[in-house]
C-alpha cells in the first residue's frame, strides 16, 4: 500500500500545476492583447509623424512663398535639377572630376548628384549657380589656373 504522504504530495503538485496553467493562460492572453495594442499604437505614431512632417513641409513652403523677395536677392532659394546639371556638364564637354573642381567638390559627388543619389547643400548650390553663370572661356581659364 502506497504511503499517504507521497499520494498527498502528488495530488498537491497536480492541483498546483493545474492552477498555474490556468493563470499562465490568462497571462498569455493578456500579453498577446497588450502586444497587439502596442503594435497598433506604434502604427498610429508612425502615421502621425508622417502627417506632421507633411504638414510642417507645407507650412515652410507657404511661409517661404509668403515672404517678399529681398531687393538685393542674396536670400534667394536655389533650385536643383540633376538633368540640368548633367546637361550643362555635357554642353561644356567636361568630365565629372573637372566640373567638380570648378564647384569645389569631387567628381564622384557630381556623379551622385546627376544620378539623383544625393543633393547639394545650400553652399554647394551657390557654387553651382556661379559655375552656371560662367562662360566657356571663363571655365577654361579657371580650369587652367587650377
SVG drawing of the C-alpha trace seen along z (x, -y; Angstrom):
<svg xmlns="http://www.w3.org/2000/svg" viewBox="-7 -96 54 98">
<polyline fill="none" stroke="black" stroke-width="0.4" points="0.0,0.0 1.4,-3.4 2.4,-5.9 -0.2,-8.6 2.4,-11.3 3.5,-10.5 -0.1,-10.3 -0.9,-13.6 2.3,-15.3 1.5,-14.0 -2.1,-15.3 -1.0,-18.7 1.5,-19.1 -1.1,-18.0 -3.6,-20.6 -0.9,-23.3 0.1,-22.6 -3.5,-22.9 -3.9,-26.2 -0.6,-27.6 -1.6,-26.5 -4.9,-28.4 -3.1,-31.5 -0.5,-31.3 -3.1,-31.1 -4.8,-34.3 -1.4,-36.0 -0.6,-34.8 -3.9,-36.1 -3.3,-39.5 0.2,-39.6 -1.0,-38.9 -3.6,-41.6 -1.1,-44.1 1.4,-43.3 -1.3,-43.9 -2.3,-47.2 1.4,-48.3 1.7,-47.4 -1.4,-49.5 -0.1,-52.4 3.3,-52.2 1.4,-52.3 -0.6,-55.3 2.6,-57.1 4.2,-56.4 1.2,-57.7 1.0,-60.8 4.8,-61.5 4.4,-61.2 1.4,-63.6 3.4,-66.0 6.3,-66.0 3.9,-66.6 2.1,-69.4 5.4,-71.1 6.8,-70.9 3.6,-72.6 3.9,-75.4 7.5,-76.0 6.7,-76.2 3.8,-78.6 6.0,-80.7 8.7,-80.9 6.1,-81.8 4.5,-84.5 7.8,-86.3 8.5,-89.1 11.7,-88.9 14.6,-91.0 15.8,-93.8 19.4,-92.5 18.4,-88.9 21.0,-87.4 18.5,-85.3 17.0,-83.6 16.3,-79.9 18.2,-77.9 16.6,-75.0 18.5,-71.9 17.9,-69.7 20.0,-66.6 19.2,-66.5 20.1,-70.2 23.4,-69.6 24.2,-66.7 23.2,-68.7 25.3,-71.7 28.3,-69.5 27.8,-67.7 27.3,-71.0 30.6,-72.2 32.3,-68.8 33.7,-68.5 34.4,-65.4 32.7,-65.0 36.1,-65.5 36.8,-68.8 33.3,-70.0 33.6,-69.1 36.9,-71.0 35.0,-74.1 32.3,-73.7 34.6,-72.6 33.6,-69.0 34.8,-65.7 33.9,-64.1 32.1,-61.3 29.9,-63.9 29.0,-65.4 28.2,-61.9 25.9,-61.2 24.1,-64.5 23.5,-63.6 22.2,-60.2 19.9,-61.6 21.6,-59.7 22.4,-62.9 21.5,-66.5 23.9,-69.5 23.8,-71.6 23.0,-75.3 26.6,-76.5 27.2,-74.0 24.1,-75.3 25.6,-78.7 28.8,-77.3 26.8,-75.6 24.9,-78.8 28.3,-80.6 29.6,-77.9 26.4,-78.1 26.8,-81.8 30.3,-81.5 31.0,-81.3 33.1,-78.6 36.2,-80.8 35.9,-81.7 35.6,-78.0 38.6,-77.1 40.6,-79.8 39.6,-78.6 40.5,-75.0 43.8,-76.1 44.6,-78.1 44.0,-75.0"/>
</svg>
